[in-house]
Every structure is written in structure tokens, then in C-alpha cells.
Amino acid sequence: MSSEIKVSVCGLRSESQIMSGWLGDIKRPVVTIVCTAYNHELYIEDAIVGFLMQETNFPFEIIIHDDASTDNTAVIIGEYAKNYPNIIKPILQSENQFSRLGMQMAIDLFNNCSGDYVAICEGDDYWISLNKLQKQYDLLETDESLSICIHNALRKNLYTGEENKFNDKNIPKRLSSVDVVGRAWFSPTASFFFRKTNIPIIPPGINGDLFILFECSKIGAVGYLDELWSVYRFGTEGSLSNSSNQSMLYRKKIRFLLYAARRKVSVSLIAFYGILKSLIAMLVK
């Protein structure tokens, strides 16, 4: 891939300007942003810009993991890292790790986080609110009964070009493990903000997003904010939302529901109902 790609930081604050608003020990991140990317050349810059525009009074770091992309994703990440060397910490693989390690790759990334809190955003999604991190941090700092904070998002359909709310129904401000298992998918990954101490060990072959949400919900309540603070791209190549991967998505969801039913008796009936619906959906597809 070309090494001549140049990124535009015009309009973005410089690294020193971002760090000038931080309080306390600016060398110790309070929040770690974790971004995984693979062949996201068309999208990764939107994600990075969304991270760098965050206005916070605490230090944060950005770990961006490129899993041996065959396009220019790694080049773009590298260019931004040159301009923000104290904030962006790139991990650029020469060999694809997910195909070798599966979800253990994510655990390894989480173990590299220096912050007390972790925020997730995959490379094909992006944030659109300047204060997203600060508001989620403030919520968890003031309410210790919450284990994770999520929020609403815009869904951008790459097949039709349509944009709509990820959640158009009323979602309670506090949710339990029963809600996580029983409700349809209501939590885009780019909204996840949780305490690092709550990071679980993700079993292979399971839906990682639902698993993290479920495990956090067993520790404390899930805080939900009905704010459009991120964009979820539906249908990107290689993602589970792509039509070619729908059967894999259902299989991962079924494995998660079986796991949830075994781990918590109170959700077992809801989980088995979800499994039945997923099986029917697979047959219809």
C-alpha cells in the first residue's frame, strides 16, 4: 500500500492544545480509547478525528490496533500518530491476529489500557459529540452503582444511504442483565464506556459486545443516555452487519444467549426465547 497518503489535521486542535485542558498528572491517562481496525481506509480518519475532538478535563490515551490491513488503514493511523505522539499509541500488526487469537486479541488490548475507564469505538464507526467522554466519565464517577454507560447513536445504512436513530424506542435510564438478554440490540459498540476493573475474559465464538454488556450488568446497573453521540455504519465490508455475515451474527448471538442462560438462572427463559427467534431468523434468511 502507498506510503504517500497525507492526512489533514486542519481544524483539529494540536496535541498541546488538547492536553492544556487536562488536570492532574497529564502523563497518567484516566480513560483509554480502544479502537480496532481492519481494512478501514475509507472510515478510520472519521474515527480518529472523533477521538481527538474530545474536550475533557482528564488525560486520555488512544490505542488504535490495525490487524494487518491490506489497504492504507495503517498508513493513515501512522500519520496521525506522528502528529499526536503522546496521545495516540498505534499497534500495527504485520500478521492478522484475530484469525489466530480470536477474542483473546481484544483481551490483550484491554490489558494494555492504562486508564481507569475504557471507551470503545471500532474503526468504521465514529463519535460526533465533543463532550461524549466527559459526560460518560462524570456519570460513572458520580454513580458508583453503574458499571457501564452506553448511549444512543445515528445508524447510517451504507446500502440505502438512509440515516435514522439506532434506538427509536424509549429505553430506561438504568438497565439490568434481564434487559441485556431480553431486549433487541440497543447498544452500539461505539457507545461503550466502562470501568477497566469490569473487563471480562471473552469466550471464543461469542458476540463480544453483548458479552461485555452482560458481564458488566452482573456487576452493576447499565446506565443509558438517549443522546446521539456516535454514528454506527451499517453494512461495512467485513462487519457482522454486512449481509454476507448475517448467519455468523446469529450464531454468535445464540452462543451468547446459551452462555447467559447458564450463568444466570433468572434470564434463562428469556435467553431460550431469544435463541428460538434467532434460529427462526436464520431459517428465514
C-alpha positions as CSV (number, residue, x, y, z in Angstrom):
1,M,0.0,0.0,0.0
2,S,1.0,3.6,-0.6
3,S,3.1,5.4,2.0
4,E,2.4,8.7,0.4
5,I,-1.0,9.3,1.9
6,K,-1.2,12.5,3.9
7,V,-3.9,13.2,6.5
8,S,-5.4,16.6,7.2
9,V,-5.2,17.9,10.8
10,C,-6.6,21.3,9.7
11,G,-9.3,22.4,12.1
12,L,-8.2,20.0,14.8
13,R,-6.5,21.1,18.0
14,S,-2.8,20.4,18.3
15,E,-1.7,17.8,20.8
16,S,-0.5,20.6,23.2
17,Q,-3.9,22.3,22.9
18,I,-5.8,19.1,23.8
19,M,-3.5,18.4,26.8
20,S,-3.7,22.0,28.0
21,G,-7.2,21.3,29.4
22,W,-6.2,18.3,31.4
23,L,-6.0,18.4,35.2
24,G,-3.8,16.2,37.4
25,D,-0.9,14.1,36.2
26,I,-1.2,14.5,32.4
27,K,1.1,11.5,31.9
28,R,-1.3,9.2,33.5
29,P,-4.4,8.5,31.4
30,V,-7.8,8.4,33.2
31,V,-9.5,7.0,30.1
32,T,-8.2,4.7,27.4
33,I,-10.0,4.8,24.0
34,V,-9.6,1.4,22.3
35,C,-10.1,1.3,18.5
36,T,-9.8,-1.9,16.4
37,A,-9.4,-1.6,12.6
38,Y,-9.1,-3.8,9.6
39,N,-9.3,-2.5,6.1
40,H,-11.0,0.7,7.3
41,E,-9.2,3.0,4.9
42,L,-12.4,4.8,4.0
43,Y,-13.5,5.2,7.6
44,I,-10.6,5.3,10.1
45,E,-10.0,9.1,9.7
46,D,-13.5,9.9,10.9
47,A,-12.9,7.7,13.9
48,I,-9.6,9.3,14.8
49,V,-11.0,12.8,14.4
50,G,-13.9,11.9,16.7
51,F,-11.4,10.9,19.3
52,L,-9.2,14.0,19.0
53,M,-12.0,16.4,19.2
54,Q,-13.0,15.2,22.7
55,E,-12.9,18.1,25.3
56,T,-12.1,16.7,28.7
57,N,-10.6,17.8,32.0
58,F,-8.8,14.5,32.3
59,P,-6.0,12.9,30.4
60,F,-6.8,10.2,27.8
61,E,-4.9,7.9,25.5
62,I,-5.9,6.4,22.2
63,I,-4.9,2.8,21.4
64,I,-5.5,2.0,17.7
65,H,-4.9,-1.6,16.7
66,D,-4.6,-2.3,13.0
67,D,-4.9,-6.0,12.3
68,A,-2.6,-6.2,9.3
69,S,-4.9,-4.3,6.9
70,T,-4.2,-4.8,3.2
71,D,-5.3,-1.2,2.4
72,N,-3.9,2.1,3.6
73,T,-5.5,2.0,7.1
74,A,-2.2,1.5,8.9
75,V,-0.6,4.4,6.9
76,I,-3.4,6.8,8.0
77,I,-3.1,5.7,11.6
78,G,0.7,6.2,11.5
79,E,0.3,9.7,10.1
80,Y,-2.0,10.8,12.9
81,A,0.3,9.1,15.5
82,K,3.2,11.3,14.2
83,N,1.2,14.4,15.0
84,Y,-0.1,13.2,18.4
85,P,2.7,11.0,19.7
86,N,1.8,11.4,23.4
87,I,-1.9,10.6,22.9
88,I,-2.1,8.1,20.0
89,K,-0.5,4.7,20.6
90,P,-0.7,2.7,17.4
91,I,-0.4,-1.1,17.3
92,L,0.3,-2.0,13.7
93,Q,0.3,-5.7,13.1
94,S,2.2,-7.4,10.3
95,E,0.2,-10.6,10.7
96,N,-3.6,-10.8,11.3
97,Q,-4.2,-11.5,15.0
98,F,-7.9,-12.0,15.0
99,S,-7.7,-15.0,12.7
100,R,-5.1,-16.5,15.1
101,L,-6.3,-15.5,18.5
102,G,-10.0,-14.7,18.1
103,M,-11.4,-12.6,21.0
104,Q,-8.2,-13.1,23.0
105,M,-6.9,-10.3,20.8
106,A,-9.4,-7.9,22.5
107,I,-8.4,-9.1,25.9
108,D,-4.8,-8.4,25.1
109,L,-5.7,-4.9,24.0
110,F,-7.7,-4.2,27.2
111,N,-4.8,-5.4,29.3
112,N,-2.7,-2.7,27.6
113,C,-5.0,0.1,28.7
114,S,-3.6,2.5,31.3
115,G,-6.8,4.3,32.1
116,D,-9.2,3.6,34.9
117,Y,-12.0,3.6,32.3
118,V,-12.2,2.2,28.8
119,A,-14.2,3.6,25.8
120,I,-14.6,1.5,22.7
121,C,-15.1,2.6,19.1
122,E,-14.4,0.3,16.1
123,G,-12.6,1.8,13.1
124,D,-15.6,2.0,10.9
125,D,-17.7,3.9,13.4
126,Y,-17.1,7.4,14.8
127,W,-18.1,9.9,17.5
128,I,-19.9,13.2,16.8
129,S,-20.1,14.8,20.2
130,L,-17.3,16.9,21.7
131,N,-18.3,16.1,25.3
132,K,-19.1,12.4,25.0
133,L,-16.2,11.1,27.0
134,Q,-16.5,13.8,29.7
135,K,-20.3,13.2,30.2
136,Q,-19.9,9.5,30.4
137,Y,-17.0,9.8,32.8
138,D,-18.9,12.3,35.0
139,L,-21.9,9.9,35.2
140,L,-19.8,6.9,36.3
141,E,-17.8,9.0,38.7
142,T,-21.0,10.3,40.4
143,D,-22.9,7.0,40.4
144,E,-20.9,4.0,41.7
145,S,-23.9,1.7,41.2
146,L,-23.4,1.9,37.4
147,S,-20.8,-0.5,35.9
148,I,-21.1,0.8,32.3
149,C,-22.5,3.7,30.4
150,I,-24.0,3.5,26.9
151,H,-25.9,5.9,24.7
152,N,-28.0,6.2,21.5
153,A,-26.5,6.7,18.1
154,L,-27.2,7.5,14.5
155,R,-27.4,4.5,12.2
156,K,-26.0,5.1,8.7
157,N,-27.1,2.4,6.3
158,L,-24.4,2.0,3.6
159,Y,-26.8,0.0,1.4
160,T,-29.6,2.6,1.2
161,G,-27.9,5.8,2.3
162,E,-30.6,6.3,5.0
163,E,-29.8,7.7,8.4
164,N,-32.0,7.1,11.5
165,K,-31.8,6.6,15.2
166,F,-30.2,3.4,16.4
167,N,-32.9,3.3,19.1
168,D,-36.3,4.8,18.3
169,K,-38.0,3.4,21.4
170,N,-37.9,4.5,25.0
171,I,-35.0,2.8,26.8
172,P,-34.9,3.0,30.6
173,K,-32.0,5.1,32.0
174,R,-31.0,2.1,34.1
175,L,-30.9,-1.5,32.8
176,S,-30.2,-4.9,34.3
177,S,-28.9,-8.2,32.9
178,V,-32.5,-9.2,32.2
179,D,-32.8,-6.1,29.8
180,V,-29.5,-7.0,28.1
181,V,-30.7,-10.5,27.4
182,G,-34.3,-9.8,26.6
183,R,-34.1,-6.6,24.5
184,A,-33.1,-6.3,20.9
185,W,-29.6,-4.9,20.3
186,F,-29.8,-1.4,21.8
187,S,-26.1,-0.6,22.5
188,P,-23.8,0.3,19.6
189,T,-20.2,-0.6,20.4
190,A,-19.0,3.0,20.0
191,S,-21.1,4.0,23.0
192,F,-19.4,1.6,25.5
193,F,-17.7,3.3,28.4
194,F,-16.9,1.1,31.4
195,R,-14.6,0.7,34.4
196,K,-11.4,-1.2,33.5
197,T,-11.9,-3.4,36.5
198,N,-15.0,-4.8,34.9
199,I,-13.3,-6.2,31.8
200,P,-14.3,-9.8,31.4
201,I,-12.5,-12.7,29.7
202,I,-14.4,-13.2,26.4
203,P,-15.0,-16.8,25.4
204,P,-14.3,-17.7,21.8
205,G,-17.1,-17.7,19.2
206,I,-19.4,-15.4,21.2
207,N,-20.8,-11.9,20.5
208,G,-18.2,-9.8,22.3
209,D,-20.4,-6.7,22.5
210,L,-23.3,-8.5,24.2
211,F,-20.9,-10.4,26.4
212,I,-19.2,-7.3,27.8
213,L,-22.6,-5.6,28.4
214,F,-24.0,-8.7,30.1
215,E,-20.9,-9.2,32.4
216,C,-20.9,-5.5,33.3
217,S,-24.7,-5.7,34.1
218,K,-24.0,-8.5,36.6
219,I,-21.6,-6.2,38.5
220,G,-23.8,-3.1,38.4
221,A,-26.6,-1.3,36.5
222,V,-26.2,-0.3,32.9
223,G,-26.6,3.5,32.5
224,Y,-28.3,4.6,29.3
225,L,-28.3,8.1,27.8
226,D,-30.6,8.9,25.0
227,E,-28.1,11.1,23.2
228,L,-26.9,10.8,19.6
229,W,-23.2,10.9,20.3
230,S,-21.9,8.5,17.7
231,V,-22.5,7.1,14.2
232,Y,-22.9,3.4,13.6
233,R,-22.2,2.4,10.0
234,F,-24.4,-0.5,9.0
235,G,-23.1,-2.8,6.2
236,T,-19.4,-2.1,6.1
237,E,-17.4,-4.9,4.4
238,G,-16.2,-7.5,6.9
239,S,-18.5,-6.3,9.7
240,L,-21.3,-8.5,11.2
241,S,-23.9,-6.1,9.9
242,N,-22.8,-6.9,6.3
243,S,-25.4,-9.1,4.7
244,S,-22.8,-11.7,3.9
245,N,-22.1,-12.2,7.6
246,Q,-25.7,-12.4,8.9
247,S,-25.6,-16.1,9.7
248,M,-22.4,-15.6,11.6
249,L,-24.1,-12.8,13.6
250,Y,-27.0,-15.1,14.6
251,R,-24.6,-17.9,15.6
252,K,-22.6,-15.6,17.8
253,K,-25.8,-14.3,19.4
254,I,-27.1,-17.8,20.0
255,R,-23.8,-18.7,21.7
256,F,-24.1,-15.6,23.9
257,L,-27.7,-16.5,24.9
258,L,-26.7,-20.0,25.8
259,Y,-23.8,-18.6,27.9
260,A,-26.2,-16.1,29.6
261,A,-28.7,-18.9,30.4
262,R,-26.0,-21.0,32.1
263,R,-24.6,-18.1,34.1
264,K,-27.8,-16.6,35.4
265,V,-30.9,-18.6,36.0
266,S,-33.2,-15.5,36.1
267,V,-32.6,-14.8,32.4
268,S,-32.7,-18.4,31.2
269,L,-36.3,-18.4,29.9
270,I,-35.7,-15.0,28.1
271,A,-32.5,-16.4,26.7
272,F,-34.0,-19.5,25.3
273,Y,-36.8,-17.4,23.7
274,G,-34.1,-15.3,22.1
275,I,-32.4,-18.4,20.8
276,L,-35.7,-19.6,19.2
277,K,-36.2,-16.3,17.5
278,S,-32.6,-16.3,16.2
279,L,-33.0,-19.9,14.9
280,I,-36.2,-18.9,13.1
281,A,-34.4,-15.8,11.6
282,M,-31.6,-18.0,10.3
283,L,-34.1,-20.3,8.6
284,V,-35.9,-17.4,7.0
285,K,-32.7,-15.9,5.7
